[in-house]
């Protein structure tokens, strides 16, 4: 019985050290929701890059059912959000259907949030949740 107690204590200590080690890299997990015109983005990608370009590291993650989680260093970040979707072509040719190329990939989020994004977010150590409510207005 004492043997199992000792092993349990060792396992606990090692798991604590592992957890503490994750913080030494200076990365913090942030989470949030991403909506487009009030509806959660079902699938997509969110990317953070230091505004300065050289101060820090870039990080990104998947958006699933409107939610994301990313590990990054605090700082002023440029944010890019995309949601490419496969869509059936309206009038595919018979050859396209036979070859399985009767779909196209279309970006559902306006360029102002991805390729031409002006989104910025100051990520701080104290805050862990950052939500993004995107709209189709003023494309």
C-alpha positions, 0 to 999 in steps of 0.5 A, a space after each residue: 500500500 505504501 508503494 502506491 502512495 509513493 508512486 501517486 506522490 511522485 506522479 503528482 509532483 511530475 505533473 505539477 513540474 510539467 505544468 509549471 514548465 509550460 509557463 516558462 516558455 512565456 506562452 499563455 492560452 487564450 480562448 474566445 468566440 468568433 461570430 459573423 453577423 451574429 452567427 458562430 463561424 462553424 469552421 475556420 482559422 484565426 491567426 495572431 502575429 506581432 504588429 511589430 513583425 519581429 517582437 514575439 511569435 505568430 500563433 494560430 488555431 482552428 475555429 470550431 463551432 465558433 470557438 478557438 484556443 491559441 497559445 501565444 505571448 502577450 503583445 499587440 497582435 494583428 489578427 486574421 480570421 478566415 472561413 473557407 468553405 467548399 461549395 458546389 459549382 452551379 453548373 459543373 460540366 459532366 467532365 468536372 462531375 466525373 473527375 470530382 472537381 465540381 466544387 470550389 473553395 470560397 472564403 465566407 469572411 470578407 477580406 477586411 478580416 483576413 487578406 486585408 485585415 486591419 484587426 488588432 488585439 492587445 493580448 495581456 497576461 491578465 485576460 484570457 478571453 478575446 471574442 471577435 464579432 465580425 460583420 458583413 457591413 462596409 465590405 
